[in-house]
Amino acid sequence: MSQPIQKRLQEVLSPYGIQPLSNIEICATSSVNEVFFVDTSRGRIALKHHIQNDSLERLKQEVALTEKLATFGVPTAQVLLNQGGQPVTEHQNTHLYIVSEFIDGTPLPNNHKLTESQIAQLAQLLAKFHLAGVDEELQLLPTHICSYDVQGLTNRLMTYRCELHTLEQQHSCAADLLTLIYNAMPKAMGLSRALPDELINTCMKSIIHADVQPSNFIFNSQDELVSCIDFDHARRDLRIYDIYQLAFLAVNSKFSLTADTAPSRESSWQDTLELILSNYEQIAPPLNPTERQCFVSMAEVHFLHQLADYQFDVTNDQCDITISKLRRDMVNLEQDMAAIEQVMAGAEQATC
């Protein structure tokens, strides 16, 4: 650990009355956050430096969400208060930090094949998360585009298209990506008819996690879910967005109840959604018919927002690999939409 970082962490922990020891481990670092695990005089703690999310009010609301989640049985890391009784510590008036207890466990690796038990536990956790987030007194400043903002999606794609036009003559990779954008535009514009306001307003809104990925869920050695972390993307939104993200994660991990055979994407969606919904709806209210109808369109919104996020360097030698992946994903999208629509339509008929 370099001396400047060591000194900075000592200064941050000073208002907590905590003395760091020699072992300071950088857990993760990016343009968004730095996360450190620190052995201290009172045990191991986790220290998170919020780089991009630098709103003091937003972070205080995230802490309030953490406390609310705990009352609903959602396992989270307890946030520690500094000596001023505050959950967020300012360093040099510009840098914001949150200190929390250390959770002993490991996140799922990105290439991990999710098991039936893991998916069931994650589905039940999301149900508790959404129930806690229904509380209207629990506010959370939005920091991301909502899952059903189709106008925002089309604007992003159109802006991206204009940027690519300036590069397509010099870089074939930009031209290839531009073709994908042109193919995506009709899909995005059609979503305005599939997700009108009158439908959205009948879907359950709650504070959602909005970043369902393996690194945000900690399991112990007995394969038990022990913590849900990272609320940087959390916002008041449609609960079906979280449910879709979990299903998408499980399908892409090639989950199957019959591990001895490689399932088709259609059968994977069928198995996965049945497993998720059966566990989710043990705790939270079942999806209503409108939510099932919107679920299919939500999948397209999710993918197209991802497409609009691909602001990669078209001069990079690896961009052809990215283009190949996107083309494959576009093909999968068509198959996924058909499979999800069939599953949701069948589930709706079963509840009638």
N, C-alpha and C positions, 0 to 999 in steps of 0.2 A: 504494500500500500504506500503510495507516494506521500511525502510529508505534507504538501498542501491539502490533500484530501483528509489525511489523518487530523490535521489541525482544524479543518472545517467541521468534521464530525464531532470533535471534542467540543467545539463552540456550540454546535446545535444541541448536543446532549446536556450541556451544562445547565440550562434552565429546568431540566428534569431531575437534577441532582444525581445524574448517572455518570459514572466514570468508565469510559471504554477501556478494555484491556487490549492486549496486543493483536488479537485475532479479529480483523475486520475483513469481511468477505463481500466482494461486489457480486450480488446475485444476478442483477440484470441492469443494463443501461441502454438507453435509446435517446432519440431526440425528444421523447415525451416524458420519460421518467428515469431516475436512478433509484435502484433498490439495494440497500446494504443489509447484511446480517452482521450484527455486532455482538461479540461477547463482552458483557459488562459486569460491573460489581453486583448487579441484581439479576444476573442471568442473561440469556441470549434474547435480543430484541431485533425487530425489523424496522429499519428506518427508510422512509420513502421520500425522495426529493421530487416534488412535482415541478417539472420544467415547463411543459406546455400548458397544463391546467393550472394557471397561476392566479386564479380567483379565490381570495380568502373566503368569501361568502359561499362559493360553490363547494369548497373543501369542508367547511363546517356542516353543510347540508349532507355531504357524503358520510360524515361521522354520525350525524343524526340518523341516517338511513341504516348504518351499521348497527346502531343501538336498537333500532326498531326491529331489524331482522332477527336479532338475538332473541327478542321476546316471542317471535313466531317460530323459534326452533331452527333457524338457519344458522349453521355453524360459520362464524366469522372470527377474525382476530380482534381481540379487545384493544381499543385505542387507549394509549396512556395520556394522561393530562400532564402538562408542564406545571411548574411551581406557581404559575399565575392562574392555574385552573383552566387553561385553554387546550383544546385538542390539536390545534395547528400552531406551529412555531415559525415565526419569521426570522430569517437570518440576513443580516445586513439590509433589512427593509425591502428586499426584492425576492428572496428565495424562500419558498414555503416547504415545510417538512411535516410529516406525520410519523409518530413513533407508535408501534403496536407490539403486542406480544408475539413471540415466535411460535409458529405452528410446526410441530414436528411431523413431517410427511413429505411426499414428493408429488409434483404435478404429473399428469399423464403426458408422456412424450407425444409429439405430433404424429408420429408414425405408428401409434399404438392402436391395436384393434380393440375397440370397446367391447366389453362383455355385457351380457344381459343384466348382471347385477349393477354394473357401473351406470348403465343407461337408466335403469329403474331408479337408482339413487339420485341421479341428476334430475330426472323428471319430477320426483317428489320435492327436491330442493327448490326447483323453479316454481312449483305450486305454492310453497310456503313463502317464497320471495314475492310472488305476485299478490298474495293475500296481504302481506305486510305493506306492500306498496299502494294498495287501494286507498289507504288513509289519506283523505284530502288535505289534512293538516301537514302531511309530510310533503314538502315541496323540494324540487330539485331543479336548479337552473339548467336549461338545456344547453348542451355543447355540441350536439351533432344533429344532422338532418334527420327528421322523424322518418319512420319506416314507411309511411304512406304518403310522403310528400312527392307526388308524381311530377308536379310542376318543377320542383327543385331538381329532380332527377333529369328531366328533359333539358333544363337549362345547363346542367353540368355537362351532359353529353354534347350539346351544341357548342359550348365553349371549348370543350376538348377537340371537337371536330375542326373548329377554326384554327386551333393551335397546330393540329396535325397537317392542315392544308399548307402551312408555311414550311413544313419540313419534308413533305412527300417527294419533292423533286430531287432532294439530296440523299434521302434515305429510304430504301425500299421497305425497311421495317415500319416506318411511319405510314407508308402507303398501305401496307398490310393491315395495320391497326385501324387505319381510317375505314377500310372495307368492313371490319367488324363493327365499327361505330355506326356506319350506314345501315348495317343489318339490324342493329339494336334499336335504332331510332323509332321505327314503326311499332316495335314491341312496347317501348316506353310510352309513346303517345297513346297507344291503345289501352294502357293501364288507367288512364283518366276515366275511361268508361267502365272499367272493371272495378274501380275503387272510388265510386262517387261518395260525397260527404254523407249522404243519408245512410249508406251502408256502414261507413266507418264509425258513425255515431252510435251504432247499435253493437259495436264490438267493445269488449271489456278493455278499459285502459287502466294501467297500473304503472308504478315505477318498475322498469324491467332492467335486467342486467345488461343486455344488448351487446355483450362480447363473449358469447359462449364458445370458448375454445379450451383445449386441454390444459394450457398453462394456468388457467384461472380457477382450477379445482384441485384441491389437495387431498390425496388418499394416503392412508397409513399402510403398513405392511400386511394388514389383514384385509386389504382391499375395501376399507370403509372410508366413506367420504367424510373428511374431518374439517374442511374449511372451503369457503367460497371467497375469493379475493378479487381485487381490481375493479373498482366501481367508476373508473374514469369515463366510461361510455354510458353509465346508467342515466336514465331519463324517463319521464312519463310518456308512455307509448303503448302500442297494442301488444298484449301478452303473446299473441300468436307469433310475433317476431322471434321471441326467445325460443318458443317451441319449435319453430322452423329451424333456427340455428342449431339446436340440439339434434334434430333429425338429420339435417344436412351433414353435421359432423359425424354422426353415427354411420350414415350410408357411405360416406367417403372413407370411413375406416374399414369398409367392407364387412360390416357387421352382418352376421347371419345366425339365426338360431340353430342352423344345421351347419356346423363348422367344417364338415367333411366335404361340402360341395361349395363351389363358387356361385353365389346367387346372382341373378340378374338385378339390375337397378330397380326394376319394378317390384320384384319380390322383396328386395332389401327395404324399399320404402314401405311396403305393406307390413312387413315384420316390425320395422322400426317404429312406425307411427302407432301401430296397435300397442306395442310395448310402452311407448311414451305416454300415450293418452290413458291407458288403463291405470298407470301409476299416478299420473298427474291428476286425473279426475277422482282418485280416492281422497284427495285433499282439497282441491280447488273446484269451483263450479265447472261442470262440463262445458265444452265449447258449444256455443249456440249455432244454429244453422247459418247465420250470417258470417260468423267467424270461420266456419268451415268453407263457405263460399269464397271469402277473402283470402284464405290461407294459400290458395293456388297462386293468386296474383302477388301475394306477399313474397313468394319464392322468386318471382321474376324481378320484383323491386330489389330484393336482396342481391341477386346476381348482377343486375345492371348497375347498381351503385358500386359494386366491386369493380366492374369494368371501367366505370368512370374514375376509379381511384388509381388506375394503372398509369401513373405519370412517370414512367421509367425512361431512362436514357436511351433514345433510339440509336445512338451511335455505339452502344455497348455490344460487344461480340455475342453476348448471351441473349440479346433481345429476340432472336429467332426462336429460342426455346420458349420464351414467354408467349410469343404469338402462337406457337404450336399448342401450348397449354390452353390458351384462351379459345382457340378453335375447338379443341376437345370439349372444353367446358360448355361452349355454345351448343354442341351436339348433345351433351348430357342434359342441358337445360330443357331441350325439347322432350327428351325421354322422361325427365323428372316431372315436368308439368303434366304430362299425360298420366303418369303413375300416381301422382298426388291427387289429381282430379278424380281418378277412379277410386282411390282409397277414401277420400273425403265424401264422395257421393255415396259410396256404399255404407260408410259409417253413419251418414245422415239418415239413410233409409232404415238402418237398423234401430235408430232411436225413435222413429216415427211410430 
